Amino acid sequence: MGWIHRLTFIFLCTLMLVGFFPWGCFSVPNYLIGTGSYDITGPAADVNMMGYANIEQNASGVHFRLRARAFIAGEPNGKRLVFVNLDACMASQLVTIKVLERLKSRYGSLYNEENVAISGIHTHSGPGGYLQYVVYIVTSLGFVPQSFDVIVDGIEKSIIQAHQNLHPGYIYINKGELLDAGVSRSPSSYLNNPPDERARYKYNVDKDMTLLKFVDAKWGPVGSFNWFATHGTSMSRTNSLISGDNKGAAARFMEDWYMQRSDSSQTSRDDYFVEEAIYNVSSLGQSYRRISIIDRSLDDSLHEIAASVKSTGGRLTERSISVSSRVRGSTGNGDKPEFVAAFCQSNCGDVSPNVLGAFCIDTGLPCDFNHSTCNGKNELCYGRGPGYPDEFASTRIIAERQFNKATELFNSATEQLSGAIDYRHVYLDFSKIEVKLPPVAPGNPEPVVKTCPAAMGFAFAAGTTDGPGAFDFQQGDDHGNPFWKLVRNLLKEPTEEQVNCQKPKPILLDTGEMSLPYPWAPAILPIQILRIGQLVILSAPGEFTTMAGRRLREAVKETLLPNKSGEHGHDIHVVIAGLTNTYSQYVTTFEEYQVQRYEGGSTLYGPHTLSAYIQEFKKLAIAMVNGEVVEAGPSPPDLLDKQISLLPPVIDDMTPLGINFGDVKQDVPKNASYMKEDIVEVTFWSSCPRNDLMTEGTFSLVELLQHNGDWRPVYDDDDFCLRFKWSRPAPLSAYSHATIRWEIPKTATPGIYRIRHFNAAKNLLGSIQHFTGSSSAFIVS
């Protein structure tokens, strides 16, 4: 091949990698790949958020919608695996059980517990009530069927999409450092790890992002999934708007980025430019107007048209109008699948996105290093995000940092995955695993220790700098106090054996031995290894701290390499997918457990929990290398029939006499004109959003008037700049309001806009009617 041909070949390969050509430098596709995405936004009113366990943090609107994003990877004539990333706090054992039942009904044994992984991004701003164990649904007043159903439905539909989108293709992997999206929130705990171990690492949190790029042989890039460790706590414990936090926002940013990049030959919604616009407002009872817009300036005639367009008043509509009004679709362009980007969680246990550090809200001084307190009080110590004091700005900044790194890795990915698809899965009773520890000295016997039934320590109740607890609890408490022990004993006094097993953790809640009205905490947990060529994914049902995750990854990699785990040698990539398939709180190292900060107090199964995970994951890795079948282990319980739901239903929605649902309560000012980055707010007479979750639809919409008099949707519930805030004038009132707030983006097109609202109202007989209403028009210049 001459040098010109070589340069041409390299040039074409480069174009392929950044998405211009899909055919993989003329190589034969080695995998079947498919991606899918579906709405899982739960009830946007009255339901307690999952994550902070703050009983006052109830949903009252939408920041942006939540989604389940899935990929399937398979050998052309062999094994397949499924990975689903949820914009939810964590996976749920009950959700996993019901999803697997549906997949079995639809696909037989093709997708099952061994090769399906369901993982949560750990947002703390999603509706709760979808887990099955008591301790995780206390603040949500028990089980919430709406929260549960929409997640199960969304996961199933995302997998169906991915299955339908399966085509031959390629998977690329890339890795890089992201330095400014996470800091340690428990540095004193990390410092208790051995100095020689700490000396091997540059940082006290993991900074690596590992990214997969999915390239369809016909359509080009169709997806990107990455793993990076940082908590979903940019949004605070007082936020009441449903939000995917920093990872959910990053996913939306990347999907929009790819949509605009791949469709750059067409006019995007933010780059739309009008030189000669004809506004046909005859449908609004007005005459045609021809307005010249030169250099994006707006003349008086444009203001006249805007002033003539009044609020529509509320009127009945069909639910399908909300769905069809969405700005983005999920079916792609023709047969081409929609691009799916997922920002997955890893070993985030001690990693905070509040990167400015933790400070006392009364003095502004740094919090106490060891206990994260201010004058002995944990309630005053809060972490600060990069947009402090604006939590929405902090969320956006941390999201953008992950998004920017992901696009960099996406564009520069050159290493192609190749080799077998494989998986191993087992259920384990973590309340009584016997663990063999390394001998104290060469020639000595291996000490045998055990894990314990689940228990939560006093430090758990202290919370973290991302979301402090209440009362007089403190991180670093390895003694407890008599008063709270007395309160504890009214629920369940731990046995002496349990106290000794959990030491030095002082037990606050002996959840593993509490079973009324049904179990309070899990005992049986799944662990799983997924392999795609040289990538190994460790599906773990908890939040591993930084050093705990490092030890687990290293142990599995060391197990695979000496056993000649395939054709890739030392090029194996090992990632941890945290909060996967079920949830069992935290996993610290043995040394971190001794300090009993929040993460140690929340390590349920005692000081040897990490050692148990390492031992059992190594067994799976050896079985994978040797091609051995693994026994399934004891099945986890299905507690759906035992669930108790105490959340009151919606009884009746009402409006004052002479007012319709969807009428504007507070309109934009008369002859309103706004600049970019201004804020527009409109309030409507509305109803409880629990009547219809508007799945794959929208509660809020910003519309731009077109030259033919039609209104084009340009922003909806999926946009970071638009917020839907729901409220009642009084706690038990049947009246309610919807305030839609639009922060006008810098990229917004100058023109005439209006804000529109969709919802559904319920009457005393239980009948539900959908309605809509629009604001008066206003100018953006």
Buried (B, 14 or more C-beta within 10 A) or exposed (E): EEEEEEEEEEEBBBEBBBBEBBBBBEEEBBBBBBBBBBBBBBBBBBBBBBBBBBEEBBBBBBBBBBBBBBBBBBBEEEBBBBBBBBBBBBBBBBBBBBBBEBBBEEBEEBBBBBBBBBBBBBBBBBBBBBBBBBBBBEBBBBBBBBBBBBBBBBBBBBBBBBBEBBBBBBBBBBBBEBEEBBBBBBBBBBBBBEEEEEEEBEEBBBBBBBBBBBBBBBBBBBBBBBBBBBBBBBBBBEBBBBBBBBBBBBBBBBBBBBBBBBEEEEEBBBEBEBEEBEBBBEEBEBEEBEBEBEEEEBEEEBBEBBBBBBBBEBEEBEBEEBBEBBBBEBEBBEEBBBBBBBBBBBBBBBBBBBBEBBBBBEEEEEBBEBBBBBEEBBBBBBBBBBBBEEBBBBBBBBBBBBBBBBBBBBBBBEBBBBBBBBBBBBBBBBBBBEBEEEEEEEEEEEEEBBBBBBBBBBBBBBBBBBBBBEEBBBBBBBEBEEEBBEEBEEEBBBEEEBBEBBBEBBBBBBBBBBEEEBBBBBBBBBBBBBBBBBBBBBBBBBBBBBBBBBBBBEBBBEBBBEEEBBEBEEEBBBBBBBBBBBBBBBBBBBBBBBBBBBBBBBBBBBBBBBBBBBBBBBBBBBBBBEEEEBEEBEEBBEBEEEBEBEBEEBEEBBBEEEBBBBBBBEBBEEEBBBEBEBEBBBBBBBBBBBBBBBBBBBBBBBBBBBBEBEBBBBBBBBBBBBBBBBBBEEEEEBBBBBBBBBBBBEEBBBBBBBBBBBBBBBEEEEEBBBBBBBBBBBBBB
